[in-house]
Amino acid sequence: MFFLRRDGEPAVGVRVGLTTPRAAGNSVVRNRLKRRMREALRLTLPAFHQPVDYVFHPRRPVADIAFPQLCAEVERILRRAEAATR
């Protein structure tokens, strides 16, 4: 994940981007990665309000781990990024 705090702009909250590498697999696998990440972010992001841009670049193991574990990992990463942007 990459992140950047937006200073000097109106605080519109969190913005998120998703990318998936071709090395992750065919289009079916890449779309599954994006769907799982979108859902994990949908459930996790309401707790974060700082004006920060995030870009997630998931790897292939994201398609195989349990969904609750994925949500916990996304939250852990967002908390670390939030602490780094203060």
C-alpha positions in Angstrom: 0.0 0.0 0.0 1.1 3.5 -0.7 -0.4 6.6 1.0 -0.1 10.4 0.9 -1.7 13.0 3.1 -3.5 15.7 1.3 -2.6 19.1 2.7 -4.0 22.4 1.5 -7.1 20.7 -0.1 -10.6 20.6 1.3 -10.9 17.7 3.7 -13.1 15.3 1.7 -12.0 12.3 3.6 -10.3 9.2 2.5 -9.7 8.3 -1.2 -8.8 4.8 -2.3 -7.3 3.3 -5.4 -6.8 -0.3 -6.3 -4.3 -1.8 -8.7 -3.7 -5.5 -9.5 -0.6 -6.8 -11.2 -0.9 -9.1 -14.2 1.5 -11.4 -12.3 -1.3 -12.1 -9.9 -3.1 -14.2 -12.4 -5.7 -14.0 -15.2 -8.5 -11.5 -15.2 -10.8 -13.8 -13.1 -8.2 -13.9 -10.3 -7.4 -10.1 -10.6 -11.1 -9.2 -10.4 -11.6 -11.5 -7.4 -8.7 -9.7 -5.7 -10.3 -6.3 -6.4 -13.8 -7.4 -5.2 -12.4 -8.8 -2.0 -10.3 -5.7 -1.3 -13.2 -3.4 -2.1 -15.5 -5.2 0.4 -12.8 -5.2 3.1 -12.2 -1.5 2.6 -16.0 -0.8 2.6 -16.2 -2.4 6.0 -13.1 -0.9 7.4 -12.8 2.7 6.0 -15.7 4.4 7.9 -13.4 4.5 11.0 -10.9 6.7 9.1 -11.5 10.4 8.4 -8.2 12.0 7.7 -7.6 13.5 4.3 -5.4 10.7 3.0 -5.1 9.0 -0.4 -4.4 5.3 -0.3 -3.4 3.0 -3.2 -3.6 -0.7 -2.5 -1.6 -3.1 -4.6 -2.7 -6.6 -3.4 -0.7 -9.7 -4.2 -2.1 -13.1 -5.1 -2.3 -14.5 -1.5 -5.2 -12.0 -0.9 -7.4 -14.3 -3.0 -6.7 -17.2 -0.7 -6.8 -15.9 2.9 -9.9 -16.0 5.0 -12.0 -12.8 4.6 -12.0 -11.9 8.4 -8.2 -12.2 8.3 -8.1 -9.9 5.2 -10.3 -7.3 7.0 -8.1 -7.4 10.0 -5.0 -7.0 7.9 -6.5 -4.0 6.0 -7.4 -2.4 9.3 -3.9 -2.9 10.7 -2.3 -1.4 7.6 -4.6 1.6 7.6 -3.9 2.2 11.3 -0.2 2.2 10.7 -0.6 4.6 7.8 -2.8 6.9 9.9 -0.2 7.0 12.6 2.5 7.8 10.1 0.5 10.8 8.6 -0.1 12.6 11.9 
